[in-house]
Amino acid sequence: MPRSPKHRPRAFEEDIYPWHLGKVPATIDTVDGSLPHPAWRNAIFVVHGMGTQLIAETAASLRSGFEDSLDDILDWQHRNDKTTPFRDVGEVPPPLIAEGYWADYENLKTTFPEDWKLLEGNKGEFFLRLWRTRVLSASRTFWWFVGQLLRLVNPSVIWRIHPFAWLLYLPLQVVALSALVAMLVRYPKILSDVLADVRLYVAPKGITERAIVQRIDYRVGAEFLKLIGLGWDFRPLPKPLRKKIGDREMVFERIIWVAHSLGTVISYNVLSDLFHRSEELTRSGDKKQKEGVARFRGALRRFVTLGSPLDKIAFLFGEKTLRPWPVLNRQQIIAGGETPEGGGEHAAKEWWINFWHVLDPVSGALSNSIICGNRSPMNVHIGFFRLPALAHVAYWKDSTTLRFILSRVYGRKYLEDKGLKLHSAGWLTFLAVFGYTAWAAIILGLLYLIVFVLPGYAAEALT
């Protein structure tokens, strides 16, 4: 059993804490002999959501949350006399986090580097301006969202959701429209740099926008495949393109795919392409490609979605936006991740886990047949007390979410943690009723402010 995280080493002890992979030894010594260190074989792949994301920003947020959660897991092990191969907390580093970064899609030079080399002088500047005109337009984004608001008040659309949704959707349109107008007038960069991501990916229009969206998917998939040493053709990558830490080539054997918000939609589509491509190569690929398919299926252990709008996207846009997964049992397309270590009551459902919160307007429990087929993921509601404005980013600090990911990426053998406690059907029903009531109160309260309170303040200010 490792020492408690509260233990403090002596000042003269060197390299106690392997805070980056370069400090992690290749093996760990245990009572059973030397074992490969899991940090060199297991990793997390994260895909960020919409907004003005900087490279490594999402990975850093996830790593920050892991720092606290890893201490919590080790404390739990210490209190419950759990034995692990680690002799000391200094041997337990957070896993490597690789990021499927796509937020710089408007940069032609980085998104299409091969094409940029062919565009000399004014040609490059022309296409750069064309891209930015298409994707960074506040007015285009504003009118697109207005069009979606009009779709939502269509009686046939509301009827398909539930007639009671009228009570929420009608005032919601007023509040949302007011917010869009305010952004257009006062904060146009929110429209052009944040909400534009949704418009572009969900409903690209024209050949340029479609090319950008296809390249986003390509880049995300390529970054994941690089973790297991493969290219999109499922053949080994050439040596210069392989992922390295120092001089050491990295090929990970166990990967947890984590995605947040709009990143879950991108990830869903990219996974669909990986699944379809691997199925095709299983039948028609050569020996190297079939070996690559086996490596892919064995490495992808979990798909974790945080604050996912997939159900809403499936309902509003369907297969115009989403590329459904193959019509196969998930156990047939993922060899390594279906059953968790030790089995358990929920083993058959644990490959895809969706974390959501009732006060996160983007998220929800996923069940739409377009994305789920005949089997929904394990839907887990995080915590309870979250502010509506902050619930959508609460996942990066939520202990339940982070501990689940951490314990699954290393596995029970190396980092055992307490089981994931699921809510009962009665509690989920309560959450649904509470969420409906809470959102009704919030929306109607905002509507009251807009219609009755703000005009009074405006009139007083003008007198």
C-alpha positions in Angstrom: 0.0 0.0 0.0 1.5 3.4 -0.9 2.0 6.1 1.6 -0.6 8.7 2.0 -0.4 11.8 -0.2 0.1 13.8 3.0 3.5 12.3 3.4 6.3 14.9 2.8 9.7 13.7 1.5 13.0 15.0 2.7 14.5 18.0 0.9 17.5 16.0 -0.2 15.5 13.2 -1.8 15.7 13.6 -5.6 13.1 13.0 -8.3 10.4 12.0 -5.9 7.5 13.4 -8.0 7.4 12.4 -11.7 5.3 15.5 -12.6 6.0 15.0 -16.3 6.5 11.8 -18.4 10.2 12.4 -18.9 10.7 11.8 -15.1 8.6 8.6 -15.1 10.7 5.3 -14.9 10.1 2.6 -17.5 9.2 0.1 -14.8 8.2 -0.1 -11.2 9.6 -2.6 -8.7 7.0 -4.6 -6.7 6.9 -7.6 -4.5 6.1 -9.6 -7.6 9.0 -8.3 -9.6 9.5 -5.5 -12.1 6.3 -4.3 -14.0 6.0 -1.9 -16.9 5.0 1.6 -15.6 1.4 2.3 -16.7 2.1 5.9 -17.5 4.2 4.9 -20.6 1.4 2.7 -22.0 -1.9 4.4 -21.0 -3.1 7.9 -22.0 -6.1 10.2 -22.3 -7.2 11.8 -25.6 -9.3 14.9 -25.0 -11.3 16.9 -27.6 -12.4 20.4 -26.5 -15.7 22.2 -27.2 -16.5 25.6 -28.8 -14.9 28.9 -28.1 -11.6 30.7 -28.3 -9.6 27.7 -27.1 -5.8 27.9 -27.0 -3.7 24.8 -27.7 -3.2 22.7 -24.5 -5.8 24.8 -22.6 -8.3 22.0 -22.3 -5.6 19.4 -21.5 -4.3 21.7 -18.8 -7.7 22.1 -17.2 -8.2 18.3 -17.2 -4.7 17.7 -15.7 -5.4 20.3 -13.0 -8.5 18.4 -12.0 -6.6 15.1 -12.0 -4.1 16.5 -9.5 -6.7 16.8 -6.8 -8.6 13.6 -7.8 -5.5 11.5 -7.8 -4.9 12.5 -4.1 -8.5 11.6 -3.3 -8.1 8.1 -4.9 -4.8 7.5 -3.0 -6.4 8.7 0.3 -9.3 6.3 -0.4 -6.8 3.4 -1.0 -4.9 4.3 2.2 -8.0 4.4 4.4 -9.3 1.1 2.9 -6.0 -0.8 3.1 -5.9 -1.3 -0.7 -2.8 -2.8 -2.1 -1.3 -1.6 -5.4 2.0 -2.2 -7.2 3.1 1.4 -6.2 5.2 1.6 -3.1 5.0 5.4 -2.9 2.7 8.2 -4.0 5.6 9.6 -5.9 5.3 6.7 -8.3 1.8 7.6 -9.3 1.8 10.4 -11.9 -1.3 11.7 -13.7 -1.5 10.1 -17.2 -0.4 11.8 -20.4 -3.1 13.9 -21.9 -3.0 14.4 -25.7 -5.4 17.0 -27.3 -7.4 16.8 -30.5 -7.0 20.5 -31.0 -9.1 22.1 -33.8 -10.0 25.6 -32.6 -7.5 27.3 -35.1 -9.5 26.0 -38.1 -9.7 29.5 -39.5 -5.9 29.5 -40.0 -5.4 28.2 -43.5 -1.7 27.8 -43.0 -2.0 25.4 -40.0 -5.2 23.6 -41.1 -4.2 22.9 -44.7 -0.3 23.0 -44.5 0.1 21.1 -47.8 -2.2 23.4 -49.7 -0.7 26.5 -48.1 2.7 25.7 -49.7 1.0 25.8 -53.2 -0.7 29.2 -52.6 2.0 31.8 -53.3 1.7 35.5 -52.6 -1.7 37.0 -53.2 -3.4 33.6 -53.6 -2.6 32.7 -50.0 -3.9 36.0 -48.7 -7.1 35.7 -50.9 -8.0 32.3 -49.5 -7.1 33.4 -45.9 -9.5 36.3 -46.2 -12.1 34.1 -47.8 -12.0 31.6 -44.9 -12.2 34.3 -42.3 -15.1 35.9 -44.1 -17.0 32.6 -44.2 -16.3 31.5 -40.6 -15.8 34.6 -38.5 -18.9 36.5 -39.4 -21.0 37.8 -36.5 -23.9 38.6 -38.8 -24.0 35.2 -40.5 -23.9 33.5 -37.1 -26.6 35.8 -35.7 -29.1 35.1 -38.5 -28.3 31.3 -38.4 -29.2 31.2 -34.7 -32.3 33.3 -35.3 -33.4 30.7 -37.9 -32.9 27.9 -35.3 -35.0 29.8 -32.8 -37.8 30.0 -35.4 -37.5 26.3 -36.0 -38.0 25.6 -32.3 -41.3 27.4 -32.1 -42.7 25.4 -34.9 -45.7 23.5 -33.3 -44.7 20.2 -35.1 -41.2 20.4 -33.7 -42.5 21.1 -30.1 -45.1 18.3 -30.4 -42.4 15.8 -31.2 -40.5 16.8 -28.1 -43.5 17.1 -25.7 -46.4 19.6 -25.6 -45.4 20.8 -22.2 -42.2 22.1 -23.8 -44.2 25.0 -25.0 -44.1 26.4 -21.5 -40.3 26.5 -21.8 -39.6 27.1 -25.4 -41.8 30.1 -26.0 -40.2 32.3 -23.3 -36.8 30.8 -24.1 -37.1 32.3 -27.6 -37.6 35.8 -26.2 -34.7 35.5 -23.8 -32.4 33.9 -26.4 -33.3 36.4 -29.1 -32.6 39.3 -26.7 -29.2 37.8 -25.8 -28.3 37.4 -29.5 -29.2 41.0 -30.2 -27.2 42.2 -27.2 -24.2 40.1 -28.5 -24.5 41.5 -32.0 -24.6 45.1 -30.8 -22.2 45.0 -27.8 -20.1 41.7 -28.0 -19.9 40.6 -31.7 -16.8 38.6 -31.0 -18.8 36.1 -28.9 -20.9 35.5 -32.0 -17.9 35.4 -34.4 -15.4 33.5 -32.2 -17.5 31.3 -30.0 -21.0 30.6 -31.4 -19.7 30.5 -34.9 -18.1 27.2 -34.1 -21.5 25.7 -33.6 -22.9 27.1 -36.8 -19.9 26.0 -38.9 -19.7 22.5 -37.6 -23.4 21.7 -37.3 -24.6 23.3 -40.6 -21.7 24.1 -43.0 -22.8 25.9 -46.1 -20.7 26.1 -49.3 -17.7 24.2 -50.4 -15.2 26.2 -48.3 -17.1 25.6 -45.0 -17.5 22.0 -45.8 -13.8 21.6 -46.5 -13.0 23.2 -43.2 -15.3 20.9 -41.3 -14.0 17.8 -43.0 -10.5 18.9 -42.1 -11.5 19.4 -38.5 -12.6 15.8 -38.4 -9.4 14.6 -40.2 -7.1 16.5 -37.7 -8.9 15.1 -34.6 -8.8 11.5 -36.0 -5.1 11.9 -37.0 -4.1 13.1 -33.5 -5.8 10.1 -31.9 -4.3 7.6 -34.3 -0.9 9.1 -33.7 -1.1 7.9 -30.1 -1.2 4.3 -31.3 1.3 4.9 -34.0 -1.0 4.7 -37.0 -2.2 6.9 -39.9 -5.7 7.1 -41.4 -4.8 4.1 -43.6 -4.3 2.1 -40.4 -0.6 1.5 -41.4 2.3 2.3 -39.0 3.3 6.0 -39.3 6.6 6.8 -40.8 9.2 7.4 -38.1 9.4 11.2 -38.5 5.7 11.5 -37.8 5.5 9.3 -34.7 4.8 10.8 -31.3 8.0 11.1 -29.1 8.9 12.0 -25.6 12.5 13.0 -25.9 14.1 10.3 -28.1 11.6 7.6 -27.1 8.8 6.7 -29.5 5.4 6.5 -27.9 2.8 3.9 -28.8 0.0 3.7 -26.2 -1.9 0.5 -25.5 -4.8 1.9 -23.5 -6.6 5.2 -24.3 -9.6 6.9 -22.8 -11.3 9.3 -25.3 -12.8 12.3 -23.4 -14.8 15.0 -25.2 -16.7 18.1 -24.0 -19.6 20.0 -25.4 -19.3 20.5 -29.2 -16.2 18.3 -29.0 -18.5 15.3 -28.3 -20.3 15.9 -31.6 -17.0 16.1 -33.5 -15.7 13.0 -31.6 -18.9 11.1 -32.4 -18.4 11.7 -36.1 -14.7 10.9 -36.0 -15.3 7.7 -34.1 -17.9 6.7 -36.7 -15.3 7.2 -39.4 -12.8 5.1 -37.5 -15.3 2.4 -36.9 -16.4 2.3 -40.5 -12.9 2.4 -41.8 -11.7 -0.4 -39.5 -14.7 -2.5 -40.6 -13.9 -2.0 -44.2 -10.2 -2.9 -43.7 -11.1 -6.0 -41.7 -12.6 -7.3 -44.9 -10.4 -5.9 -47.6 -7.2 -4.6 -45.9 -3.7 -6.1 -46.2 -1.8 -7.7 -43.2 -0.4 -4.4 -41.9 -3.8 -2.7 -42.0 -5.5 -5.6 -40.2 -2.9 -5.5 -37.6 -3.6 -1.7 -37.3 -7.3 -2.4 -36.9 -6.6 -4.9 -34.1 -4.3 -2.3 -32.4 -7.1 0.4 -32.7 -9.8 -1.9 -31.3 -7.6 -3.0 -28.4 -6.4 0.5 -27.4 -9.7 2.5 -27.4 -11.0 1.5 -23.9 -13.6 4.1 -23.1 -15.5 7.0 -24.7 -16.4 9.7 -22.1 -18.7 12.6 -23.0 -19.1 15.7 -20.8 -21.9 18.2 -21.2 -22.9 16.6 -24.5 -25.5 18.2 -26.9 -25.6 15.0 -29.0 -29.3 14.2 -28.3 -30.3 17.8 -29.2 -28.2 17.7 -32.4 -29.6 14.4 -33.4 -33.2 15.7 -32.9 -32.7 19.0 -34.7 -30.3 18.0 -37.5 -30.2 14.2 -37.6 -27.9 12.7 -40.2 -27.3 16.0 -41.9 -24.8 16.6 -39.1 -24.1 13.2 -37.6 -22.5 10.2 -39.2 -24.0 7.2 -37.3 -21.9 4.4 -36.1 -22.0 1.0 -37.8 -25.1 -1.1 -37.0 -23.1 -3.5 -34.9 -22.9 -4.4 -31.2 -20.2 -2.2 -29.7 -18.4 -5.3 -28.5 -17.8 -6.2 -32.1 -16.1 -2.8 -33.0 -14.2 -2.3 -29.8 -12.3 -5.3 -28.6 -10.6 -3.7 -25.6 -13.0 -1.6 -23.7 -16.4 -3.3 -23.3 -16.0 -4.9 -19.9 -14.3 -3.1 -17.0 -11.7 -4.7 -14.8 -13.5 -7.0 -12.3 -16.8 -7.0 -14.3 -19.7 -5.7 -12.3 -23.4 -5.1 -12.6 -23.0 -2.4 -15.2 -20.1 -3.9 -17.1 -22.0 -4.2 -20.4 -22.8 -0.5 -20.5 -19.6 1.0 -19.3 -17.7 1.5 -22.6 -19.5 4.8 -23.4 -20.2 7.0 -20.3 -22.0 10.3 -20.5 -21.8 12.8 -17.7 -24.4 15.5 -17.6 -26.1 18.0 -15.3 -29.7 19.1 -15.1 -28.7 22.8 -14.9 -26.3 22.5 -17.9 -28.6 23.6 -20.8 -26.2 22.1 -23.4 -26.1 18.6 -21.8 -28.6 15.9 -21.1 -29.0 12.1 -20.8 -28.3 10.6 -24.2 -31.0 8.2 -25.7 -31.7 9.3 -29.3 -31.8 6.2 -31.5 -29.7 8.0 -34.2 -26.7 8.2 -31.9 -27.4 5.3 -29.5 -28.9 2.7 -31.8 -30.7 0.2 -29.5 -28.4 0.9 -26.5 -27.9 4.1 -24.7 -24.6 4.9 -22.9 -24.3 4.9 -19.2 -25.8 8.4 -18.3 -24.3 9.7 -15.0 -25.6 12.9 -13.4 -22.8 14.8 -11.7 -23.2 16.4 -8.3 -26.3 18.5 -7.7 -25.5 22.0 -6.6 -24.2 23.9 -9.6 -24.9 27.4 -10.8 -26.7 27.4 -14.2 -24.1 29.6 -15.7 -21.2 27.4 -14.6 -22.7 23.9 -14.8 -21.4 23.5 -18.4 -17.8 23.7 -17.3 -18.2 22.0 -13.9 -17.0 18.7 -15.3 -13.3 19.7 -15.2 -13.5 19.9 -11.4 -16.1 17.3 -10.7 -14.6 14.5 -8.5 -16.9 11.8 -9.7 -16.1 12.4 -13.3 -12.3 12.8 -12.9 -11.9 9.8 -10.6 -13.8 7.6 -13.0 -11.5 8.6 -15.9 -8.3 8.3 -13.8 -9.1 4.8 -12.5 -10.1 3.6 -15.9 -7.1 4.8 -17.8 -4.7 3.0 -15.5 -7.0 0.1 -14.7 -7.9 -1.6 -11.4 -4.5 -3.4 -11.2 -2.6 -0.1 -10.9 -5.2 2.4 -9.6 -8.2 0.9 -7.9 -10.9 3.3 -6.8 -14.4 3.0 -5.3 -17.2 2.1 -7.7 -19.3 4.5 -9.6 -22.6 5.0 -7.9 -25.5 5.4 -10.2 -28.7 7.2 -9.4 -32.0 5.3 -9.0 -34.8 5.7 -11.4 -36.8 7.7 -8.8 -33.9 10.1 -8.3 -33.5 10.6 -12.1 -37.3 11.3 -12.3 -36.9 13.9 -9.5 -34.0 15.5 -11.4 -36.1 15.7 -14.6 -38.9 17.4 -12.6 -36.5 19.7 -10.8 -34.7 20.6 -14.0 -37.9 21.5 -15.7 -39.1 23.6 -12.8 -35.7 25.3 -12.4 -35.4 26.2 -16.0 -39.0 27.5 -16.1 -38.2 29.7 -13.1 -35.0 31.0 -14.6 -36.4 31.7 -18.0 -39.6 33.3 -16.8 -37.6 35.3 -14.3 -35.3 36.6 -17.1 -38.4 37.3 -19.2 -39.9 39.3 -16.4 -36.8 41.4 -16.1 -36.7 42.1 -19.8 -40.3 43.0 -20.1 -41.1 44.8 -16.9 -38.0 45.8 -15.0 -35.4 46.9 -17.5 -37.8 49.3 -19.4 -38.5 51.1 -16.1 -34.8 51.6 -15.5 -34.3 52.8 -19.0 -37.1 55.3 -18.7 -35.7 56.6 -15.4 -32.3 57.0 -16.9 -33.6 59.1 -19.8 -35.5 61.5 -17.5 
